[in-house]
């Protein structure tokens, strides 16, 4: 399994929702920046998660 980068709304909160995933961080950032206004990033708690080959997930991006 390769790494997968997922745009997540409500990251770390109840109702956390995966929106869409990409094979590269660059693609995930580009999609996020085209689909969310700066204030939405904060109010919707949008983050990019990395799903690692071992099945774990990190938000350190």
C-alpha positions in Angstrom: 0.0 0.0 0.0 1.3 3.4 -0.9 0.8 6.6 1.0 -2.5 8.4 0.3 -3.2 12.0 1.1 -6.8 12.8 2.1 -8.6 16.1 2.5 -10.5 15.9 5.8 -13.2 18.2 7.2 -13.7 18.5 10.9 -10.3 16.9 11.4 -10.0 15.8 15.0 -13.6 16.5 15.8 -16.8 14.5 16.0 -18.1 14.2 12.5 -14.7 14.0 10.9 -15.2 13.3 7.2 -12.9 12.3 4.5 -13.7 14.4 1.4 -11.3 13.1 -1.3 -7.9 11.5 -1.6 -4.9 11.9 -3.9 -1.6 10.0 -4.5 0.5 13.0 -3.8 0.5 15.8 -1.2 0.9 18.4 -3.9 -2.4 17.3 -5.5 -4.2 17.3 -2.2 -3.0 20.8 -1.4 -4.0 22.0 -4.9 -7.5 20.6 -4.6 -8.0 22.0 -1.1 -6.8 25.4 -2.2 -9.2 25.5 -5.2 -12.2 24.3 -3.2 -12.0 26.1 0.1 -11.8 29.8 1.0 -9.3 30.7 3.8 -12.0 31.3 6.4 -13.6 27.9 5.5 -10.3 26.1 6.3 -10.6 27.3 9.9 -14.3 27.0 10.4 -14.5 23.6 8.8 -11.3 22.4 10.4 -9.9 21.3 7.0 -6.6 19.4 7.1 -4.7 16.9 4.9 -4.2 13.5 6.4 -1.6 11.0 5.2 -2.6 7.4 5.3 0.6 5.4 5.8 1.4 2.0 4.4 1.0 0.4 7.8 -2.6 1.5 8.0 -2.1 4.4 10.4 -2.9 8.0 9.7 -1.1 11.2 10.5 -2.0 14.9 10.2 1.6 16.2 10.4 1.5 17.8 6.9 
